[in-house]
Amino acid sequence: DKELVNKFVRKYISSLYPPKTFAYKGEEIIIYPMADGDFLACYLTSDFMALSFQKKLIENVIDAYKSGKSLADDPTFTGVRAPKKSAAAATIYTRMKGMMGWTEFDMKMKDDFIYFSGITHDADTCFAFINQLRQQQSVKGFPGEALPSTAFYFSRQGIADWTSLLSYGNAQEQNETVRTSEVQNRDKEFSRYLMENAGQDLVACLFLREDTLQDQDAAAVLSLSVADVTEAERMLRTLVNTAPADEGRKTPRITFCYTVNKAYLVYRLPQTTLFKQLTGFVEPTLDMYAAFYGGRLLLAPDENSLSHYIRQLDKGEVLNGAIAYQTGMDHLSDSYHFMLMADFDHVFRQSENYVRIIPDFFLHNAGFFRNFTLFVQFACTDGVVYPNIILKYKSE
């Protein structure tokens, strides 16, 4: 095995500097200089070889190996780990704080796509996203017809249990910010409104305003199906009109969004954190605006976002016609509990308020992932969650 390593060393490692050997707790770590200026740390035993560009991580491997307190002794991990089931290029195990516990993924690569098909049984209460997802129902179809053509991020989720979803969002908000009693009351009031009127799916999106197309000027909109538009709008108008007076606010609570075909009422709601709870988008204001369009309730943190959303859809400028969107959808199931699409290049250009919706792993490796579009699906069957992740390389 050492001779095999040496063959690679002679072929790929820079000859300008000789390798250096460091001793750590009685073990040897060899540092190889690479041709591009990086340094590769290597630890070789009779059982395995560990490689990393960070010597500290190799030291962590030695610590775990010598202490006997490794992941192999973690009952949660060993319960997930399963014998090889397919001819995958690799099997990857990962866990994401706040989203899912240990999950096994089979990785395959074909053309411009990298596929990760996973399964997770973990029902640990700390992974609240997966647990609340188990309470929901699946949805069918893709939302491209209800998204602007300039959308670069969207998520869609089926909802059967609003109580579970709102409880999860409320718990996340309590962990992050301190809300005044007035805002908490507004959150409860609007939560009751959603429970009574909202339907069974939720779509959140980020898109570029068609008059600027500047990445830093992204608009955010949340779209909710409603059971009865007439009743939902009547109750929303009552909620707006009976809200306490806004001190120092001169803008009217009800305005209009004009398109070529119609004028749509736009409602300015009392301040609430519900938009952040339901989308994950951190807005600089607690304002929220609402409008009804296409039989759905639209919510946004500013009136301008709502107007641009409605006008793009009114002109037929929808995401369904985008090639990148269509090719991604071709590889996904049309029945799922949750799905997400993110064009990393556009997302990484956003302010921190929006970038936080992407897991840290992708952010820490933004130089690599900005060349990809991410597609994610979660499907639940008999309490088992099946995550499906696809990375599409943007070759053009």
matplotlib code that plots the C-alpha trace (Angstrom):
import matplotlib.pyplot as plt

x = [0.0, 2.8, 4.4, 1.0, 0.9, 4.5, 3.6, 0.9, 3.3, 5.9, 3.3, 1.3, 3.2, 5.4, 9.1, 10.1, 9.9, 10.4, 7.5, 7.8, 6.9, 5.3, 4.9, 1.5, 0.7, 3.2, 1.8, 3.2, 1.6, 3.2, 2.7, 3.0, 3.5, 1.1, 1.9, -0.8, 0.6, -1.6, -0.3, -1.9, -1.7, -1.6, -2.0, -1.5, -2.3, -2.6, -6.4, -7.0, -5.5, -6.7, -6.2, -6.9, -5.7, -5.9, -3.4, -5.7, -8.4, -5.9, -5.0, -8.7, -8.8, -5.8, -7.6, -10.7, -8.8, -6.6, -9.4, -11.9, -14.6, -15.4, -18.6, -18.6, -19.7, -22.6, -25.8, -27.8, -25.2, -24.9, -28.6, -28.7, -25.6, -26.7, -24.9, -24.3, -27.5, -26.5, -23.6, -23.3, -20.1, -20.0, -22.2, -22.3, -23.5, -24.5, -26.6, -27.8, -28.5, -32.1, -33.1, -32.3, -30.4, -28.0, -29.0, -27.4, -27.1, -26.1, -24.2, -24.2, -23.0, -24.2, -23.6, -24.0, -25.8, -24.7, -27.5, -27.8, -30.6, -31.1, -33.1, -33.4, -35.2, -34.1, -37.1, -35.0, -37.0, -34.2, -34.5, -37.8, -37.9, -38.1, -40.6, -43.0, -42.6, -43.8, -47.1, -47.8, -49.3, -47.7, -48.4, -48.4, -46.9, -44.4, -45.1, -43.4, -46.6, -47.0, -43.4, -41.8, -39.4, -36.6, -37.0, -33.7, -34.9, -38.1, -39.5, -42.9, -44.4, -47.6, -49.5, -52.1, -51.3, -50.9, -50.5, -47.3, -45.9, -46.6, -45.3, -42.1, -41.7, -42.6, -40.0, -37.3, -38.3, -38.1, -34.6, -33.4, -35.1, -37.0, -40.5, -42.6, -45.9, -47.7, -45.9, -46.5, -50.2, -50.2, -48.4, -51.1, -53.9, -52.5, -51.7, -55.4, -56.3, -54.0, -55.4, -58.9, -58.3, -55.1, -55.1, -52.7, -49.6, -47.1, -44.6, -41.8, -39.6, -36.8, -36.8, -35.3, -37.5, -37.8, -37.0, -33.6, -32.6, -30.0, -29.0, -28.7, -32.3, -34.1, -37.8, -39.4, -42.9, -44.8, -47.8, -50.5, -53.4, -56.7, -59.9, -62.4, -60.9, -64.0, -64.2, -60.4, -60.3, -63.3, -61.6, -58.3, -59.9, -61.5, -58.2, -56.5, -59.3, -59.6, -55.9, -54.7, -53.6, -50.0, -48.1, -46.3, -47.5, -49.3, -49.4, -52.9, -53.6, -55.2, -53.8, -53.8, -51.5, -52.4, -51.8, -52.9, -55.9, -56.9, -56.4, -55.6, -56.1, -52.9, -53.3, -50.7, -50.9, -50.0, -46.3, -45.7, -42.8, -45.0, -43.3, -39.9, -41.3, -42.8, -40.0, -36.8, -36.1, -34.8, -36.3, -35.1, -38.7, -41.7, -44.1, -46.1, -48.2, -50.9, -52.9, -55.0, -54.0, -54.9, -56.9, -53.9, -52.9, -49.7, -47.6, -44.4, -42.3, -42.8, -45.5, -43.1, -42.3, -46.0, -46.4, -43.5, -44.7, -48.2, -47.1, -44.6, -47.2, -49.9, -47.7, -47.1, -43.4, -43.2, -40.5, -42.1, -40.4, -36.8, -34.6, -32.6, -35.9, -37.4, -34.2, -34.2, -37.8, -37.3, -35.3, -37.7, -40.9, -44.1, -45.3, -43.5, -43.8, -41.2, -39.0, -36.5, -34.6, -31.7, -29.4, -26.3, -24.6, -27.6, -28.2, -24.6, -24.9, -27.7, -27.5, -27.0, -30.7, -31.4, -28.2, -28.9, -31.5, -28.6, -26.8, -23.4, -21.6, -22.5, -21.6, -18.2, -17.5, -19.2, -16.4, -17.3, -21.0, -21.8, -21.4, -24.4, -28.2, -29.5, -32.7, -34.0, -37.0, -38.3, -40.9, -42.3, -43.7, -44.8, -42.7, -39.5, -38.1, -36.5, -34.4, -33.4, -30.7, -29.6, -26.7, -26.8, -23.6, -24.2, -22.0, -23.1]
y = [0.0, 2.4, 1.7, 2.5, 5.8, 6.6, 6.0, 8.7, 10.9, 10.7, 11.4, 14.2, 15.8, 18.8, 18.0, 21.5, 20.7, 17.3, 15.8, 16.4, 14.0, 15.1, 13.0, 13.2, 11.0, 8.4, 8.4, 9.8, 12.5, 13.1, 16.5, 16.5, 19.8, 20.1, 21.7, 24.3, 25.5, 23.4, 20.9, 17.4, 15.7, 11.9, 9.3, 5.7, 2.6, -1.1, -0.6, 2.7, 5.9, 9.4, 12.4, 16.1, 19.5, 20.4, 18.7, 19.4, 17.2, 14.3, 14.8, 14.5, 11.2, 9.9, 11.1, 9.1, 6.1, 5.9, 6.7, 4.2, 6.8, 7.0, 7.3, 3.5, 3.4, 5.9, 3.8, 6.4, 6.2, 2.4, 2.2, 4.1, 2.5, -0.3, -2.8, -1.7, -1.9, -0.5, 0.1, 3.7, 5.7, 6.4, 6.1, 9.3, 9.7, 13.2, 15.0, 18.6, 20.4, 21.5, 19.6, 15.8, 13.3, 10.7, 10.0, 7.5, 8.7, 6.7, 9.0, 8.6, 10.8, 11.1, 13.8, 17.2, 15.8, 14.4, 12.4, 11.7, 9.3, 9.0, 7.4, 8.5, 6.8, 9.2, 10.5, 12.4, 15.4, 17.8, 17.5, 19.4, 20.0, 16.3, 15.7, 18.4, 17.2, 13.7, 15.3, 16.8, 15.4, 15.1, 17.4, 16.7, 18.6, 21.4, 25.1, 26.6, 28.1, 30.1, 31.4, 34.4, 33.5, 35.4, 33.1, 31.6, 30.1, 28.5, 25.9, 24.1, 22.1, 20.2, 21.1, 19.0, 20.1, 23.9, 23.6, 21.5, 23.9, 27.0, 25.5, 24.7, 28.2, 29.8, 27.7, 28.7, 32.4, 32.2, 30.8, 33.7, 36.9, 38.5, 39.6, 42.2, 41.1, 43.1, 41.3, 37.9, 38.7, 39.6, 36.4, 34.4, 36.3, 35.8, 32.1, 31.6, 33.3, 30.9, 27.9, 28.9, 30.0, 28.6, 25.5, 22.6, 23.9, 26.7, 28.1, 30.6, 32.2, 34.7, 36.4, 39.3, 42.4, 42.6, 46.3, 46.0, 42.3, 43.1, 40.2, 42.4, 43.7, 40.3, 40.2, 37.7, 36.4, 33.6, 32.0, 30.0, 28.1, 29.1, 27.1, 30.0, 33.2, 35.3, 34.4, 34.6, 38.1, 39.2, 38.0, 39.6, 42.9, 42.7, 41.8, 44.8, 47.3, 46.3, 46.5, 49.2, 52.5, 52.7, 55.5, 57.7, 55.7, 57.8, 55.2, 53.7, 50.1, 49.2, 50.2, 48.9, 47.0, 47.8, 45.5, 45.8, 43.5, 44.4, 46.3, 44.1, 45.1, 45.2, 45.0, 46.2, 43.9, 44.7, 43.8, 40.1, 37.6, 35.0, 35.7, 34.9, 31.8, 30.4, 31.2, 31.3, 34.7, 37.3, 40.6, 44.0, 44.9, 43.1, 44.7, 42.3, 43.0, 40.7, 40.3, 37.7, 36.5, 33.4, 32.0, 32.2, 34.4, 36.3, 37.6, 39.8, 42.1, 45.0, 46.2, 46.4, 42.7, 41.8, 44.2, 42.7, 39.2, 39.8, 41.7, 39.0, 36.3, 38.4, 38.7, 35.0, 35.3, 32.2, 29.8, 26.8, 27.9, 28.0, 25.1, 24.7, 24.4, 21.8, 19.6, 19.6, 18.7, 15.8, 14.0, 14.5, 12.8, 14.7, 13.6, 14.8, 16.5, 19.2, 20.4, 23.2, 24.7, 27.1, 28.6, 28.9, 31.6, 34.0, 33.0, 33.6, 37.1, 38.0, 39.7, 37.6, 37.7, 35.4, 33.4, 31.9, 29.6, 27.6, 25.1, 26.3, 23.4, 25.0, 28.5, 27.4, 26.0, 28.7, 28.8, 25.3, 25.2, 28.5, 26.5, 24.3, 24.5, 22.5, 20.5, 18.9, 16.7, 15.0, 12.3, 10.5, 7.0, 5.2, 7.6, 7.1, 10.1, 9.8, 12.8, 13.2, 15.7, 16.7, 19.0, 20.2, 21.6, 24.8, 24.0, 27.1]
z = [0.0, 0.8, -2.6, -4.3, -2.4, -3.4, -7.1, -6.8, -5.0, -7.7, -10.4, -8.8, -5.9, -6.4, -6.6, -5.5, -1.8, -0.1, 2.0, 5.8, 8.5, 11.8, 14.9, 16.7, 19.7, 18.5, 14.9, 11.7, 9.6, 6.2, 4.6, 0.8, -1.1, -4.1, -7.4, -6.9, -3.6, -1.3, 1.2, 1.6, 5.0, 5.0, 7.8, 6.7, 8.9, 8.1, 8.0, 6.3, 4.9, 5.9, 3.6, 4.2, 3.2, 7.0, 9.3, 12.3, 10.8, 10.5, 14.2, 14.9, 13.1, 15.2, 18.4, 17.5, 16.3, 19.5, 21.9, 20.6, 20.8, 17.2, 15.1, 14.8, 18.4, 17.9, 18.1, 16.1, 13.3, 13.3, 13.1, 9.9, 8.3, 6.0, 3.7, 0.2, -1.8, -5.2, -7.5, -6.4, -6.9, -3.2, -0.1, 1.9, 5.5, 6.7, 9.3, 9.2, 12.5, 12.7, 9.5, 9.7, 11.6, 10.2, 6.6, 4.2, 0.6, -2.5, -4.9, -8.7, -11.5, -15.1, -17.7, -15.9, -12.9, -9.5, -7.8, -4.0, -3.1, 0.7, 3.5, 7.1, 10.0, 12.6, 14.7, 17.2, 18.5, 18.0, 14.2, 14.1, 10.3, 9.5, 12.3, 11.3, 7.7, 8.8, 9.9, 6.5, 3.3, -0.1, -3.0, -6.7, -9.6, -9.9, -9.3, -12.4, -13.7, -10.5, -10.4, -12.2, -15.0, -13.1, -10.0, -8.8, -5.6, -4.6, -2.2, -2.1, 0.8, 1.3, 4.4, 6.2, 9.7, 10.1, 13.8, 13.4, 10.8, 12.8, 16.0, 14.3, 12.9, 16.2, 18.1, 15.5, 16.0, 19.8, 19.5, 17.3, 18.4, 21.2, 20.1, 21.8, 23.3, 20.6, 17.8, 19.5, 19.6, 15.9, 15.1, 17.0, 15.3, 11.8, 12.6, 13.4, 10.1, 8.1, 9.9, 9.0, 5.4, 3.9, 1.7, 1.5, -0.1, 0.4, -2.2, -1.2, -3.9, -4.6, -8.0, -9.8, -10.5, -14.3, -14.5, -12.8, -13.0, -10.3, -8.1, -5.1, -5.5, -5.2, -4.4, -2.0, -2.2, -0.3, -2.2, -0.3, -1.7, -0.1, 0.3, -0.4, -1.9, -1.2, 2.5, 2.9, 1.5, 3.6, 6.8, 5.8, 5.2, 8.7, 10.3, 8.6, 9.4, 13.1, 13.8, 16.2, 14.6, 13.4, 15.1, 12.6, 9.5, 6.9, 4.1, 3.7, 4.8, 1.4, -1.9, -5.5, -7.9, -11.5, -14.4, -18.1, -17.2, -13.7, -10.5, -7.4, -3.8, -1.7, 2.1, 4.5, 7.5, 11.2, 11.9, 12.3, 12.1, 10.2, 6.8, 8.2, 10.0, 6.9, 4.4, 6.4, 4.8, 7.3, 6.4, 7.9, 8.6, 10.2, 7.6, 5.5, 2.5, 1.1, -2.2, -3.8, -7.3, -9.3, -6.5, -4.1, -1.2, -1.8, 1.0, 0.8, 3.0, 0.6, -1.8, -4.7, -4.5, -4.8, -7.8, -9.7, -9.0, -10.2, -13.3, -14.4, -14.0, -15.7, -18.8, -18.8, -17.9, -15.8, -14.8, -16.6, -19.8, -18.4, -19.7, -16.4, -14.5, -16.9, -17.0, -13.2, -12.9, -15.4, -12.7, -9.8, -8.7, -9.2, -5.7, -2.6, 0.8, 0.2, -2.6, -3.3, -6.2, -5.8, -8.4, -6.2, -8.3, -7.8, -4.1, -3.1, -4.4, -2.0, 1.3, 4.4, 5.0, 2.1, 2.0, 5.5, 3.9, 2.4, 4.7, 5.9, 4.0, 0.6, 1.8, 3.0, -0.4, -2.4, -5.0, -6.1, -5.7, -7.5, -10.7, -9.8, -9.4, -6.5, -6.5, -3.3, -2.6, 0.6, 0.5, 3.5, 3.6, 6.8, 8.9, 6.9, 5.1, 1.7, 0.7, -2.9, -3.8, -7.3, -8.3, -12.0, -13.3, -15.3, -18.3, -20.3]

ax = plt.figure().add_subplot(projection="3d")
ax.plot(x, y, z, "-o")
ax.set_aspect("equal")
plt.show()
